[in-house]
Amino acid sequence: MVYLVVILHVVVSLFLIGVVLLQQGKSADLAGAFGGQGSQTAFGPRGAANLLTKLTTYSAICFMLTSISLTIMLARANSDHSVLSGTKTTQTTPAKK
């Protein structure tokens, strides 16, 4: 089950990176610099923003849910382990005054 969530997490993170890189800011093209409303995107000036915004939102939600579920699953699987479980403890005697 953990491996399935890890694979889903990696796929969602790569998709999120791609969707964020595809987005343009408001008036990010050359026409926006001079106050023009035209856009050179395939979806039109407002259509891409709505679709990409929704895709970004849904993929960010999936990313957060898979992150939280991985944290919970791995914490339950390793509940008896500690970071310092393999180290030896040495006890020092206090210095005499």
LOGUSE-524181 format. One line per 2 residues: number of its first residue (from 1); their letters; for each residue x, y, z of N, C-alpha, C. Coordinates in nm, 4 decimals, always signed. Each point is the difference from the previous one (the first is absolute). Example, Ala and Ser with C-alpha at 12.3 -4.5 7.8 and 13.67 -1.06 7.14 Angstrom:
# LOGUSE-524181
1) as) +1.3190 -0.5690 +0.7800 -0.0890 +0.1190 +0.0000 +0.0900 +0.1200 +0.0000  -0.0350 +0.1050 -0.0720 +0.0820 +0.1190 +0.0060 -0.0770 +0.1090 +0.0730
# end
This chain:
# LOGUSE-524181
1) mv) +0.0824 -0.1192 +0.0000 -0.0824 +0.1192 +0.0000 +0.0873 +0.1263 +0.0000  +0.1092 -0.0060 +0.0740 +0.0882 +0.1167 +0.0075 +0.0615 +0.0287 -0.1370
3) yl) +0.0383 -0.1078 -0.0705 +0.0617 +0.0192 -0.1317 -0.0975 +0.0629 -0.0991  -0.1255 -0.0368 +0.0098 -0.1018 +0.0591 -0.0881 -0.0156 +0.1494 +0.0264
5) vv) -0.0011 +0.0374 +0.1262 -0.0131 +0.1421 +0.0352 +0.1259 +0.0771 -0.0387  +0.1165 -0.0631 +0.0115 +0.1247 +0.0668 -0.0407 -0.0007 +0.0248 -0.1503
7) il) -0.0424 -0.0993 -0.0777 -0.0071 +0.0171 -0.1454 -0.1002 +0.1091 -0.0362  -0.1158 -0.0008 +0.0656 -0.1001 +0.1043 -0.0247 +0.0540 +0.1374 +0.0381
9) hv) +0.0742 +0.0067 +0.1090 +0.0578 +0.1265 +0.0456 +0.1006 +0.0551 -0.1010  +0.0826 -0.0863 -0.0556 +0.0985 +0.0439 -0.0989 -0.0691 +0.0466 -0.1277
11) vv) -0.1016 -0.0732 -0.0442 -0.0724 +0.0393 -0.1214 -0.0702 +0.1336 +0.0201  -0.0642 +0.0168 +0.1148 -0.0698 +0.1269 +0.0283 +0.0992 +0.1148 +0.0101
13) sl) +0.1152 -0.0229 +0.0604 +0.0979 +0.1087 +0.0123 +0.0558 +0.0408 -0.1362  +0.0264 -0.0969 -0.0869 +0.0466 +0.0346 -0.1349 -0.1077 +0.0731 -0.0790
15) fl) -0.1258 -0.0430 +0.0147 -0.1102 +0.0684 -0.0669 -0.0154 +0.1423 +0.0524  +0.0147 +0.0171 +0.1303 -0.0105 +0.1334 +0.0601 +0.1098 +0.0920 -0.0509
17) ig) +0.1200 -0.0516 -0.0121 +0.1103 +0.0801 -0.0539 -0.0312 +0.0431 -0.1434  -0.0482 -0.0932 -0.0812 -0.0329 +0.0318 -0.1388 -0.1101 +0.1025 -0.0134
19) vv) -0.1047 -0.0138 +0.0823 -0.1129 +0.0938 -0.0081 +0.0417 +0.1392 +0.0442  +0.0822 +0.0077 +0.1027 +0.0449 +0.1317 +0.0472 +0.0894 +0.0665 -0.1045
21) ll) +0.0842 -0.0785 -0.0652 +0.0874 +0.0585 -0.1020 -0.0759 +0.0423 -0.1252  -0.1146 -0.0598 -0.0262 -0.0793 +0.0391 -0.1161 -0.0747 +0.1309 +0.0194
23) qq) -0.0226 +0.0381 +0.1223 -0.0786 +0.1197 +0.0266 +0.0782 +0.1257 -0.0328  -0.0756 +0.1006 -0.0380 +0.0570 +0.1322 -0.0211 -0.0621 +0.0941 +0.1007
25) gk) +0.0758 +0.0981 +0.0393 -0.0545 +0.1000 +0.0892 -0.0939 +0.0920 -0.0754  -0.0669 +0.0872 +0.0715 -0.0892 +0.0952 -0.0664 +0.0828 +0.0954 -0.0837
27) sa) -0.0372 +0.0138 -0.1246 +0.0676 +0.0880 -0.0957 +0.1484 -0.0327 -0.0100  +0.0308 -0.1276 -0.0122 +0.1397 -0.0415 -0.0040 +0.0580 +0.0042 -0.1407
29) dl) -0.0857 +0.0051 -0.1023 +0.0524 +0.0006 -0.1363 +0.0338 +0.1427 -0.0439  +0.0462 +0.0144 -0.1210 +0.0452 +0.1295 -0.0499 -0.1152 +0.0996 -0.0128
31) ag) -0.1177 -0.0478 -0.0393 -0.1145 +0.0909 -0.0137 -0.0425 +0.0555 +0.1357  +0.0185 -0.0775 +0.1056 -0.0355 +0.0469 +0.1338 +0.0910 +0.1105 +0.0485
33) af) +0.1199 +0.0056 -0.0499 +0.0926 +0.1046 +0.0420 -0.0454 +0.1371 -0.0472  -0.0739 +0.0046 -0.1117 -0.0472 +0.1265 -0.0534 -0.1482 +0.0202 +0.0231
35) gg) -0.0612 -0.0805 +0.0854 -0.1401 +0.0177 +0.0325 -0.0955 -0.0738 -0.0914  +0.0486 -0.0840 -0.0887 -0.0874 -0.0746 -0.0897 -0.0672 -0.1157 +0.0706
37) qg) -0.1181 -0.0382 -0.0486 -0.0737 -0.1083 +0.0619 +0.0162 -0.1311 -0.0758  +0.0662 +0.0001 -0.1120 +0.0161 -0.1214 -0.0787 +0.0948 -0.0963 +0.0672
39) sq) -0.0170 -0.1271 -0.0327 +0.0865 -0.1013 +0.0577 +0.0342 -0.1018 -0.1064  +0.1113 -0.0645 +0.0161 +0.0454 -0.0959 -0.0988 -0.0135 -0.1428 +0.0502
41) ta) -0.0898 -0.0254 +0.0920 -0.0180 -0.1341 +0.0524 -0.1003 -0.0765 -0.0843  +0.0016 -0.1301 +0.0103 -0.0897 -0.0844 -0.0782 -0.1426 +0.0056 +0.0524
43) fg) -0.0198 +0.0317 +0.1277 -0.1330 +0.0000 +0.0587 -0.0650 +0.1377 +0.0012  +0.0650 +0.1000 -0.0512 -0.0531 +0.1357 +0.0047 +0.0535 +0.0728 +0.1221
45) pr) -0.0351 +0.1265 +0.0142 +0.0587 +0.0785 +0.1078 -0.0446 -0.0428 +0.1398  -0.1242 -0.0484 +0.0203 -0.0462 -0.0357 +0.1330 -0.0204 -0.1500 +0.0171
47) ga) -0.0169 -0.0734 -0.1068 -0.0289 -0.1419 +0.0102 +0.1142 -0.0804 +0.0601  +0.1214 +0.0322 -0.0355 +0.1156 -0.0731 +0.0522 +0.0194 +0.0262 +0.1479
49) an) -0.0269 +0.1228 +0.0416 +0.0180 +0.0332 +0.1409 -0.0968 -0.0807 +0.0859  -0.1228 -0.0144 -0.0429 -0.0967 -0.0740 +0.0797 +0.0335 -0.1489 +0.0030
51) ll) +0.0320 -0.0584 -0.1143 +0.0327 -0.1424 -0.0057 +0.1277 -0.0300 +0.0760  +0.1033 +0.0777 -0.0221 +0.1270 -0.0256 +0.0680 -0.0085 +0.0286 +0.1492
53) tk) -0.0814 +0.0971 +0.0382 -0.0179 +0.0288 +0.1419 -0.0692 -0.1153 +0.0695  -0.1017 -0.0561 -0.0633 -0.0697 -0.1147 +0.0587 +0.0909 -0.1218 +0.0069
55) lt) +0.0780 -0.0242 -0.1061 +0.0925 -0.1128 +0.0019 +0.1063 +0.0169 +0.1080  +0.0471 +0.1220 +0.0181 +0.0987 +0.0264 +0.1046 -0.0599 -0.0225 +0.1383
57) ty) -0.1225 +0.0455 +0.0190 -0.0651 -0.0159 +0.1298 -0.0215 -0.1471 +0.0326  -0.0531 -0.0761 -0.0936 -0.0269 -0.1415 +0.0250 +0.1286 -0.0800 +0.0198
59) sa) +0.1016 +0.0308 -0.0778 +0.1248 -0.0731 +0.0165 +0.0698 +0.0386 +0.1303  -0.0134 +0.1243 +0.0440 +0.0577 +0.0403 +0.1283 -0.0727 -0.0692 +0.1157
61) ic) -0.1304 -0.0147 -0.0109 -0.0760 -0.0712 +0.1030 +0.0418 -0.1466 +0.0047  +0.0137 -0.0625 -0.1172 +0.0455 -0.1400 -0.0051 +0.1408 -0.0140 +0.0561
63) fm) +0.0864 +0.0955 -0.0293 +0.1366 -0.0025 +0.0521 +0.0003 +0.0067 +0.1520  -0.0809 +0.0883 +0.0563 -0.0056 +0.0130 +0.1455 -0.0583 -0.1252 +0.0646
65) lt) -0.1047 -0.0568 -0.0603 -0.0610 -0.1207 +0.0558 +0.0957 -0.1190 -0.0048  +0.0729 -0.0147 -0.1100 +0.0954 -0.1106 -0.0062 +0.1170 +0.0229 +0.0961
67) si) +0.0401 +0.1244 +0.0200 +0.1064 +0.0288 +0.0968 -0.0429 -0.0367 +0.1417  -0.1209 +0.0394 +0.0360 -0.0504 -0.0295 +0.1341 -0.0196 -0.1497 +0.0181
69) sl) -0.0547 -0.0671 -0.1014 -0.0227 -0.1440 +0.0134 +0.1316 -0.0769 +0.0065  +0.1017 +0.0429 -0.0747 +0.1314 -0.0643 +0.0101 +0.0609 +0.0196 +0.1382
71) ti) -0.0158 +0.1169 +0.0552 +0.0519 +0.0264 +0.1338 -0.0672 -0.0891 +0.1031  -0.1313 -0.0123 -0.0096 -0.0738 -0.0830 +0.0959 +0.0359 -0.1477 -0.0168
73) ml) +0.0045 -0.0466 -0.1250 +0.0300 -0.1418 -0.0231 +0.1408 -0.0365 +0.0453  +0.0969 +0.0853 -0.0281 +0.1371 -0.0299 +0.0398 +0.0206 +0.0146 +0.1507
75) ar) -0.0745 +0.0876 +0.0633 +0.0095 +0.0138 +0.1449 -0.0576 -0.1229 +0.0692  -0.1071 -0.0541 -0.0533 -0.0590 -0.1205 +0.0592 +0.0882 -0.1221 -0.0242
77) an) +0.0629 -0.0064 -0.1153 +0.0842 -0.1158 -0.0311 +0.1275 +0.0000 +0.0830  +0.0512 +0.1158 +0.0336 +0.1262 +0.0115 +0.0744 -0.0233 +0.0558 +0.1395
79) sd) -0.1085 -0.0389 +0.0644 -0.0318 +0.0584 +0.1302 +0.0955 -0.0461 +0.1103  +0.0618 -0.1192 -0.0162 +0.0894 -0.0487 +0.1041 +0.1457 +0.0366 -0.0250
81) hs) +0.0278 +0.0714 -0.1046 +0.1372 +0.0366 -0.0340 +0.0281 +0.1438 +0.0422  +0.1232 +0.0228 +0.0296 +0.0430 +0.1335 +0.0372 +0.1168 +0.0402 -0.0889
83) vl) +0.0254 +0.1255 -0.0075 +0.1130 +0.0489 -0.0772 +0.1302 -0.0490 +0.0624  +0.0031 -0.0090 +0.1309 +0.1215 -0.0391 +0.0723 -0.0037 -0.1458 +0.0441
85) sg) -0.0802 -0.0840 -0.0639 -0.0143 -0.1389 +0.0455 +0.1266 -0.0817 -0.0216  +0.0843 +0.0343 -0.0950 +0.1191 -0.0782 -0.0269 +0.1257 +0.0501 +0.0665
87) tk) -0.0075 +0.1049 +0.0777 +0.1202 +0.0569 +0.0618 +0.0172 -0.0510 +0.1428  +0.1236 -0.0097 +0.0430 +0.0288 -0.0415 +0.1366 +0.0023 +0.1233 +0.0891
89) tt) -0.0499 -0.0181 +0.1188 +0.0007 +0.1119 +0.0952 +0.1203 -0.0146 +0.0911  +0.0649 +0.1081 +0.0265 +0.1125 +0.0008 +0.0934 -0.0344 +0.0939 +0.1136
91) qt) +0.0284 -0.0462 +0.1201 -0.0316 +0.0816 +0.1152 +0.1291 +0.0573 +0.0550  +0.0027 +0.1280 +0.0170 +0.1198 +0.0662 +0.0504 -0.0207 +0.0320 +0.1474
93) tp) +0.1062 -0.0065 +0.0755 -0.0065 +0.0342 +0.1401 +0.0259 +0.1494 +0.0158  -0.0693 +0.0621 +0.0900 +0.0226 +0.1440 +0.0165 +0.1387 +0.0274 +0.0589
95) ak) +0.0562 +0.1098 -0.0381 +0.1341 +0.0375 +0.0470 -0.0047 +0.0373 +0.1462  +0.1014 -0.0442 +0.0749 +0.0087 +0.0335 +0.1426 +0.0617 +0.1374 +0.0163
97) k) -0.0498 +0.0717 +0.0970 +0.0481 +0.1358 +0.0244 +0.1093 +0.0026 +0.1011
# end
